[in-house]
């Protein structure tokens, strides 16, 4: 009975999601090629980026084409961010880097907190995926700098997310320092540390990188605790 109930709930959720996606695709099909359509296509790209990355890439490139035609800089920038998420899933890191350079220039031009952060972060991700960890760290440090200056809510996850770079560079003390920084900020932030879906995701994210940092220090007991 329990399994049947779970399957029923999952089917209902999937059905609702599919209905929403169908509606979004229908909207995109009839929208004129303006900035609203760019945002609709970006949303579709973001939705498909993990499970159907080919579709995510397609919708992202459609958004980019229209944004470039309109000379809509914000649309161009966020289209590239969406495209790169699908390229990551597809494992096409070289093309991901090509797009990231374009986003980097445009992010600086837009000169907004999040475009600057994503411009650096996207390049950092690309270099990390390609195994150039020193270059990755260079751009991630810029993300941290921006987040610290603006006291962004994302700072705790940014601290945690840089842990794998330090581990790849065998900088295990730094990995643990930043994992703890992320954890301390997470604990005192009620917008992240709660029992909502987003809160549970944030908690899992924070604990995972604490576990990795302790594993890097060969503290297996602490690592196991946080992984559990």
Buried (B, 14 or more C-beta within 10 A) or exposed (E): EEEEEEEEEEEEEEEEEEEEBEEBBEBBEEBEBEEEBBBBBBBBBBBBBEEBBEBBBBBBBBBBBBBBEBEBBBBBBBBBBBBBBBBBBBEBBEBBBEBBBBBBEBBEEBEEEBBBBBBBBBBBBBBBBBEBBEBBBBBBBBBBEBBEEBEBEBBBBBBBBBBBBBBBBEBBEBBBBBBBBBBEBBEEBEEBBEEEEEBEEBBEBBBBBBBBBBBBBEBEEBBEEBEE
